[in-house]
């Protein structure tokens, strides 16, 4: 149900962006849609950094009108009217708990339209800046993305190599996965 809610409201927010800037393709001058995209990212980050605001908005003893007034006090005049309206509707429909998922859906959809990929790279040891740049360059060569946002992490249990995840695609070239595969193959061998 939450996925349906995030998709429905995320699509509505995306329509607001498309109405603001119909040709939101990469390479265009920044416009109202880019501003809305940035605002959604900022609001999402603000909400993540302030869990007490979430507690206020989720409290069953506080009326919807008080919650909307609190939201307006914080965001009115600082964000796009369409975004403010959507947040108010989400509160009225008692879907505030889904707001971050709505934002995530919208952000992912805009990134897809703009050709921006998000890569999660996990390696056994910390990569140097040069290795990170080379990894991103290689990802740009092997994908259809026009730019890549990358997040790097270290997991020593990989032993060596790296695991790269972009959306639902995973490339696992870690030593750990190769050892696990070898173990599975050895366990299937039947001695005579």
C-alpha positions, 0 to 999 in steps of 0.5 A: 500500500505504501508503494502505491501511495508514494507512487501516486503522490510522487507522480502528482509532484512530478506532474507539478514539475513537468508543468513548471518545465515541460522539457526537463531533459538534461542539458537545459537551462535550470528552471522551475522544475530544477528548483522544485527538485532542489527544494524536495531534496532540501525538505527531505533532508530537513525532515531527516535531520529533525525527527522531532518534527516527524514526531509532532506530525505523527502525534495522534493527539494533534489535530490535522489543522494544527499539523498543517499550521505547523507545516505552513509555519516552517515551509510556507514562502520557502518552498514552491506552492505546489510542493506546499500544497502536496505536503498539506494534502498528505497531512490531510489524508493522514499520509505524513508517514509516507512523505519521505517515500513520496519524495524518494519516488519523485527524486528517483523519477527526476533523476531518471529523466535527467539521466542521473545514475546513483551508484553505491560502491562498496570495496574491501578497502577505502578507495583513493580519490583517483580510484573513485574517479576512475570507477565513476568514469568506467560506470559512465562508459558502461551505462547510458547515464549522463552523470553518476552520483556515487556513494562509496563505502568500505566492507572489509568482509569483501576481502578484495574487489568491490560490489557496485549497485545501480538501481536494481543492478548489482555487479559483485566482483568481490573475493568473498562472492567468488569464494562463496561460489567456489564453496557452493560448487565444491559442495555439489561435487559427489565423491565416488 
